[in-house]
C-alpha cells in the first residue's frame, strides 16, 4: 500500500475496528503521525504555546487505536491486545496519584515500608507498560497471515 493510500485508510478508518491492516498501511500511518507531530511541535515553538501537539495527540488517539486493532487482526490476534499498554499506563497513572502516602511522619518504620511498596508498585507497573508496548511493537513488525483469517482477507 502506498503512503497516501495508507494515510487515507488511517483517517477513514477512525472508528473501524473490523478487517485487517497490512504492515505497510500501519507503518506509513505511523510515519504520517511522526511527521504531523514534528509539524505540530514546530507550530508550538513558533507560537510559544503548547496547543497543536496536544490537539494532534487527541485527534490521532482513536484512529491510532483502531489501526492497531486492525493490525493485530492481520495476523489473527484479537484487538483487545491493543488495550494492554493503555491498562498498564492507567495503573501507573493511578499509582502516581496516591494522595495518602505516609512518608514517615510520626512513625519512620511505617513510612519507609509505605514508600518501598509504592516504589515497587510503580516499578512493576512501568515494567508492565514497557513489556506490553514491546510486545505490540514486535507483533507490528511481523507479517500478516498469508490467506484469509477470521478477520477477513489480507489487504495489499
Secondary structure as the mmCIF struct_conf table of DSSP 4:
data_model
#
loop_
_struct_conf.conf_type_id
_struct_conf.id
_struct_conf.beg_label_comp_id
_struct_conf.beg_label_asym_id
_struct_conf.beg_label_seq_id
_struct_conf.end_label_comp_id
_struct_conf.end_label_asym_id
_struct_conf.end_label_seq_id
HELX_RH_AL_P HELX_RH_AL_P1 UNK A 3 UNK A 12
TURN_TY1_P TURN_TY1_P1 UNK A 13 UNK A 15
BEND BEND1 UNK A 18 UNK A 19
HELX_RH_AL_P HELX_RH_AL_P2 UNK A 23 UNK A 47
TURN_TY1_P TURN_TY1_P2 UNK A 48 UNK A 48
BEND BEND2 UNK A 49 UNK A 50
HELX_RH_AL_P HELX_RH_AL_P3 UNK A 52 UNK A 74
TURN_TY1_P TURN_TY1_P3 UNK A 75 UNK A 76
HELX_RH_3T_P HELX_RH_3T_P1 UNK A 79 UNK A 83
HELX_RH_AL_P HELX_RH_AL_P4 UNK A 84 UNK A 96
TURN_TY1_P TURN_TY1_P4 UNK A 97 UNK A 97
BEND BEND3 UNK A 104 UNK A 106
HELX_RH_AL_P HELX_RH_AL_P5 UNK A 108 UNK A 141
BEND BEND4 UNK A 142 UNK A 142
BEND BEND5 UNK A 146 UNK A 147
STRN STRN1 UNK A 149 UNK A 149
TURN_TY1_P TURN_TY1_P5 UNK A 150 UNK A 151
STRN STRN2 UNK A 152 UNK A 152
BEND BEND6 UNK A 153 UNK A 153
HELX_LH_PP_P HELX_LH_PP_P1 UNK A 154 UNK A 155
#
